[in-house]
Structures are given as C-alpha cells and as structure tokens.
Amino acid sequence: MITLWDFFIDPILCWPTIGSLFMCVGTALIGVLVYLQKRSLLGESLSHCVYPGIVLGVLAYKMFFSKVDLLIPVLLGGTATASLGLYSINFCVRKLKMSSDVALCFVLAAFFGLGFLAVSRVQFIYPKVYQQVQMFLYGQAATMRQVHALIYMLLCLGIVIFIILLFKHLQMIYFDREFAKSMSRSSHTVESLVFIMLIAAIVIGMRTVGIILMSGMLIAPAVSARQFTNKLSWMFFLAALVAAISAFFGNVISYHFSNHFSASFPIGPVIIVVATLIAILSLLFSPKRGIVFRYARIVIFKKRVFAENVLKMIFKYSEQNAMPIEKMKKMVHLPHWIFSLFLFHIQKQGWIKHTADEQIQLTKDGKNKALHVIRKHRLWETYLQHLGMQGEMIHANAEKMEHMITEEMESSLEEMLSFPKKDPHQKPIPQKSKYSYGGYELE
C-alpha cells in the first residue's frame, strides 16, 4: 500500500515528485510577475516558441553524436528560440506598431508552425528521436531522474534568491511605474532579468507539464494567490504554496488513477488540472474577492436596504408608526411567501410587531432604526446643498447614500455642517436622544 510519504522516499516515485515540486514552485514565482505585468499570454507564446528550438537542437546534436542525451540540446535549442521569440514580439510591437495581443499570437503561430515543419522531417529520419521530442508537447514527468530534480532545485533556488535580493525593485517596477521610469537603467535591468528567469522556467519546466500546458502552471497559482492578498510578499508565498500542492497531489492522483483505472493519467496534465481546480475554487470562495461571498454580500446589502426602506415607510405612514398588512403588501410588490419571510426576518430583529387589528407596528428599536436612516438621508441632502446641488437630484442621491453612510461618515458630515437641525426642505433632522443611549428623536 503506497502512502503519501512514499512519494518522497520511494526510488521510483520520489524524483518525479520532488522535481515537479521544485519546477512548479519556481514557475509559479515567475508567473506572479508575469501576471502582475498583465502579460499572461507572453508565457503561452514563449512556451510555443521553445518547440522549434527543441526539434532543431536535437536534430543538430544527432548529426555529431550517435547517442543523443536530450538534456543539452533541449536546453540550448529551447533557450535560443524562446529568446528569439521574445525579441520578435518586442520588434513587432515597437517597430511594426502591432498591438501586443496581435504580436503574441503572430509569433506563437509562426514559431509553433516552424516546429511542426521541423518535426515532420525528424519523424522520418530519426523515428526514435521523434518519439522523444514529442514528449515535450505534453510533458513526461514520470521518467524524471535525480539529475532533473537537481536542475529544477537549482532553478527554483535561483528564482527565490533573485526575488529576495530584488524584492524592493520589483515592488517599485510593478506598483510605482512612474518612479521606476525615472530610474530607467535599473528598472530595465530588473525587467530583463525577469524575462531571463521566465525563459529559463519555461525551457526547464516544460519536461514536467509540457509546452502546451506550460502557461497554465505560470498563471493558475498567481490567479489563486491574488484572490487572498494585496501584498506582493504574500502573493509570492501563496502562489508557491498552491504550486507545491498542485505538484504533489498531481503526482498522487496520477499514480492512483493510473493504477485504479488501468489507463494513463500523465502527471503534467493532472498537475495543471489540480492547479486549475484550486484557481476556480479561489475565484468562487475567497472571502474578499470570491464570487460566492461577493454575491452573498450583495444579497445581504439588498436585504438590509429593503428592510430600512420598509421601516422608514412604516414610520412615515402614520403617527402611531403602524401600517395595515394588506396596505404594505401592495406597496412592497413581493410574492406572498417572500413577503412572509421578510416580515419574519425584521420581526426576529425586533424592529416590528403585529397588532390585534392586522397592522404592523414599529417597536422602539424599529423606530430608532427608521429615524437613523432618515437622519442620514437628511444629513446627506444638507451636504449636497452645501456643495451647491439643487432640485430633485438631491433627494434621489440621498435615497441611495442613506444606506451606505457609516458611523464615521455620519459624524464627519455632522461636524462639517455645524450640527444642522433641518435639511434643505426645512424638515427636522433626527438628533441623538439625550434620554436613550443609541436612540433618536425629532426635535
């Protein structure tokens, strides 16, 4: 029975696992910088630019050596064509005045097409070499050896050292562009180093997840990390953590699924699937930016706004602060079951009570809540008049703002306006009661 720990000590499983961990962490760290540059497609383009370099490098190496060790020709050829691809993209943007997305797509297609032309030649001349080259399209992490894990470790260590030493420069370049331009020489050097690291990460890492899926490993961890933090340091840490989790469980899932279903589940694609799943879950459920929590906050806010409007409506309806239930149903325009749930909610809050004659009456807390909303409405109207606004626009704007004014804003408005007693329509502004803590009264 294989345990999780065996993926670090088993002589067959450990090197793919360790190599994948280092590769994914290093790639994710560089991916954060690419993501912050808003150049996510750059990784996709450069990874495809690597393909002709691999094919041509292996083909040239085979001409001089009978036994082909793919490591050297792959690294040299891939780096050469990736660098050429980066230069081509910049040339298209700066000299040919192409938009960046057009240049990226153009270079990607051109280099990838060249790679397929070259590999079609290799297929007939060196069929065994062709099979070995093809594994770089989708990756073949399962065959990694100790030397590959060592290379990935050195790459990851180099990227970590680079980020630590130049962290302040990276912050300046990606978050204070104008100041960085005033120090053009240093910022240009740092950006050039970032591109070198990006090319190195792509060329070295493609053996794990493959050329086609490489951009996913660059971006998915950065997307996940961005949902949880606004700090660059934490974004690096979280992206590395997501990458490590993806790499480890990619190996675990690949091994168990391949054995259980008697089918091939390559490690590279599985790693990307895990990283993508984490990114999707982050986009959905992160506390501040997640779609689910954001939608929940919207629903809660709308429910609070509706409750405040109803309380204000009941308060203004009669001197007894009461309203017939049937009258309220007609005014709120809600289905019966939703209306019943709404009444139950505001009654549970202690804001209303039912009377014997089928009316809804405000409690003391409900009256205070309604007066507080009216107070904020009339304070904001007074503020808008102070700014020079006139007419119906004042009321319409205050109808929206009354639900968003915080306690701090309320205090600041009152102090700025010298504690006004009446609004622009000469209606009294509810004041804090001297006799009830947290209560309000119309003076």
N, C-alpha and C positions, 0 to 999 in steps of 0.2 A: 504494500500500500504506500503510494507516494504522498508524502506530507509537503506542506508549504516550505518547510526548512530544507527539504531535499533539493529544491530548486537552486539552493546556494552551495550545496556540498556534493551533489551527485556529479560525477565526472562528465556525464553526457549533458545534463540539464543546466549545469552551473554557468558555463561560458556563454551560451545564448542569453541566459537571464541577466547575468552581470553586464555583458556587452550591451544588451538592449537598454538596461537601466542607465548606464553612462551616456549612451548615444542620445536617448530621449531627453535626459536632463539637459545635456549640452545644447541640443537643438531647441528645446523649449526656451532656454535663457536667451538665445539669439532671436527666437521667434517673438519674444516680448518687445524687443527693439524694432523689429520689422512691423509688428502690429501697431506700435505707438507712432511709427512713421506713416501709418496708413498706406503701406505698400505691401499688403498681404499677397498680392498677385506676383510680386517680384520673386518670392520663393518658388512659386509654381513655375514661372518662366525659367529661372536658373536651373531648377532641377531637371527640366526637359532639355535645357542646353547641354547638360552633362552627357546625355546619351550618345551623341556622335563622338564625343571625346573618348568615351569608354571603348566604343567599337573600333575607332581608328587607332587608339593606343594599343589595344590588344592585337590588332592586325599588324601594326608596325613591329611590335615586340616579337610576334611569331616569325617574322621574316629573318630575325637574327638569332633567335633562341628556339631550340626544338621543344623544350619543356616550358610551358607557359605558367608562371605564377601570376595570377591576375592582379595581385595587390599593387604592384608597382605601376604597370601600365594603366590600371583603372584610376589610381590617384593622380598620376601625371596628366593623362588624357582628359579626365573629367575636370580637373582644375583649369586646364588650358582653355577648354571650350566654354566652361562656365564664366571664366574671366572675359573671354571674347564676347560672350552673350551679354554680360553686364556692360561692357564698352559699347556694344551695338545698341543696347537700349538707350543709354545716355546720348549716343550720337543721334539716334532717331528723334529724341526729344529736343535736344539743344540745337542741332544743325538742320535737321529736316523739318523741325517745327511740328512733329506729330504730338498728339495728346498721349499722355503716359499709358493709358489703357490700350490704345491702338499699337503703340510701340511694343508693349509687353506681349500682346497677342501675336503680333507680326514676328517678333524674334522667336517666341516659343514655337510657332508653327514651322518657321524656316529651319531652325536647328533640329527639331524633332523629325521633320521630314528628311533632312540630311542624314540623320542617324538611321532611319529605316532604309534609305538607299544603300548606306554602307553595310548594314547588317544583312541585307539581301545578298550582297556579294560574299560575305563571310559564310553564309549558310551553305553555299555550295562548295567553297574552297576548304573550309575548316568546320565541318558539322559539329564536332565536339566543342570547339571554341564558341560556336554559335549558341549551343545549349547553355554554356557557362555565362555568356554575356546576357542572355535573356533573363537570367535570374535577377538582374539588377532592375528590371522593369517593376517587379512586384516584391523584390526582396527575398532573401533566403537566410533568415536569422538562425534557423535550426542547425545550420552547418558551421556556425561560428566557432573558432578555436580560441585558445588563450591569447594568441597574438592579436586577434581582432579586439578582444576585450581590453587588452593593454592599450591599443591605439585609441579606442573610444574613451578610456580613462584619461589618457593624456589630452585628448581633445576637450573633454569636459573640464578637466583641471585648468587648461589654458583659458577657456572661456570664463570660468569662475574668477581666476586671477585678473583677467582683463576687466571684468565688471567691477571687481573690488577696487582696483587701482584707479580706474577712470570713472567711478560712480558719479562724482560731482560734475564732471564734464558731460556725462550722459544726461544727467538731470538738466543741465543748462541747455544742451542741444535740443532735447525733446520737449522741454517745458518753457523755455525762455529763448525763443528763436531770435528775437531782435538783438538781445545781448550777445548771443552766440555769433551773430553776423559781425559784430564789432571786433570779435576775436577770430576772424575768418581762418587764419592759418591753423590754429589749434583745433577748431571745430571741424575743419575739413580733414585734418589728420585723423581725428577720432572717428568720423563717419567712414573714412576709407578703411580703417581697422575693423569697423563693424561689418563692412562688406566682405572683407577678407575672411572674417570669422564665419559669416553666413555661407560663403562658398565652401569653406572647409567643412562646416557642419553638413552641408548638402552632399558633398562628394564623399565624405567618410561615412555619413549616416545612411546613404541610400541602400547599402547592403542589408540593412535591417528591415526597413519598410518599403523600399523600392522607389524608383524615380517618380512614378505616377502618384504615389501617396505621400511623398515627402513633405509637400506643403501642408498637409493635414497635421503632421507632427510639429510643424513650425507654429501653426496658428491655434489649434484646438486648446492646448494648455494655456496660452495667453488669453484666449477668449474666456475660459473658465476663471482664471485668476482675476481678470478685470471686473467680474461681477461682484467680487467680495472686497475690493480695496481701491483706494485712490492714491496709495503710496507706492512709489516705484520699487522700493526695497521689498515690501510685502508682495508686490506683484511678481517679482523675480522668485521669491521663496515659494509662493503658491503655485506658480507655473511649473517650477521644478518638482514640487510635490505631486501635482497632477500627472506630470510626465512619468515620474517614478512609479506611481500607482498603475498607470496605463501599461507601462512596460512589464511590470511584474505580473499583473493579472492577465495581460495579453499572453504571456508565456504559459501561465497556469491553465487558462481557458483553452488555448491552442492544444496543449498536451492532452488534457482530459477529454475534450471534444473529439480530437482525432482518434483516441483510443476507444471512446464510447460509441461513436457513430461509424467507425471504420472508414473514415474519409479524411481527406487532407484539409486541415484548417491552418493555413500558413500563419506564422507568428506575426509578421509585419502587418497584414490587413487586420488581424484581430486586435493588435495594439491600437491601430487607428480607430477601430470600432469602439473600443473601450474609452479612448480619449474623446471621441465624438459624443458618446453617451454621457460622459461627465460634463462636457460643454453644454449639452442640451439640458441636463438636469440643473446646471448652474444658471442658465438663461431662464429657466422656469421657476426655480425655487430659492435663488439667492435672496436674502432678507431685504436688501435695499433696491436692487435692480431687477429682481426676478419678476417675470410676467405674472405669475400666480399671486405673489404678495402685492405687486403693484395694482392688480385688478381688485384684490381684496381691500386695499386701502381706498381705492376709488369707490367701491360699493359702500364701505363704512362711512366715507365722507358724504356720499349722496344721501345715505340714510340719516345722517346727522343733520344735513341741510334741510331735508324734508321734515324731520321732527321739529326743528327750530321754526320753520315756516308755519307749521300747523299750530304750534304753541303760540306763536305771535298772532296767528289768525284768530284763535280762540280768545286770546286776551283782548283783542280789539273788537270782538263781536258784541259783547255786552258788558255792562258794569259789573255783573256778577262773575265775569270771566268764565262763562259757560256757553255751550253751543249744543243744539239738538243733534243727535247722532245722524239722523236722516239728512239734515242740512249739511253736515260735514261730509257725508258720503258723496253728495252731489258736487261739493266744491273741490274735493281732492282727486276725483276721477280715477279711482283704483278699483280693481276687481274685488268682489266681496271677501274672498279668502285672504288676499293680500292686505286689505283694509283691516280685517280682524287680527292678523298677525302684527300689523303696525300698532294698533291700539294696545295689544298685549305687551308689545315692547315698551312703549312710552309709559304704560301703566306700571310695568315692572321697574322702570327707572324712578317711579314715584312722582311723576310730573302731572298725571291726571287721575281722576276718579269718576266712577259712574254715579249719577244721582238717581233718585227714585222716579223722576219724570223723564227718563230716557235722554238725559243730557250728559255731555262730557264736560266736566268742570276742572279747572286748573287747581292743583294743590299749591301749597305755599312755595314748594321748590319749583313747581311748574311756572308759577307766576314770576318768580325770581329769574328763571331761565329766559322767559319771554321778555322781561324787562331788560335783561342783559343784552339780548340780541337787538332790541330796539335802541338801546343806549349806543351800541357800536355802530348801528346804521346811522343814527343822527349825528354822532361824532364825525363819521366819515363824510357825511353831507356837509357839515360845517367846515371840515378840512378842505373839501373840494371848492367850496365857495371862497375860502381863504386863498386858494390858488387861482381864483378868477373864473371858475367854471360857472355856468348858469343853466337854468331850464331843466327839462326832464332828464337830461343826461346825468345830472347829479343823483337823482333818485335811482335810475337804472343801474348806475355804477355801484351805489351803496347797497342795493339789493344783493349783489354778488359778493362784495367785500365784507359784509357784516358777518359772514360765516368763516372768513379767513383771518380776521384780525386777532392776534394773540394778546395775551395779558400785557406783555411788554409794549407792543404797538399801541394798545389802548392807553396805557399810562403816558407814553410819549406824546400821543395825539392830544390828550387832555392838558398836559403841561404846555405844549406848543401853542395851543389855542387859548391859554389862560383860563382854563376850567370853565368852559361855556355852560350856560344854563338852558339856552334854547338853540334850536337848529335854524337853518335858513328859512324854513316855513313857519317860524315862530312857535314851533311845538316844543314842549319841555323835554329836555334830555334827562332820562332817569339817572339819579345820583345814588351813590353808595349810601345805604341806610346807616344812620348813627345808632340804631337800636337793634339791628340784626346783623351779625357778622356774616358777610358774604351775600347779604340781601340788597335789594334795590328798591327805590321808591320814586314816584313822580312828585316833584316838589311843586 
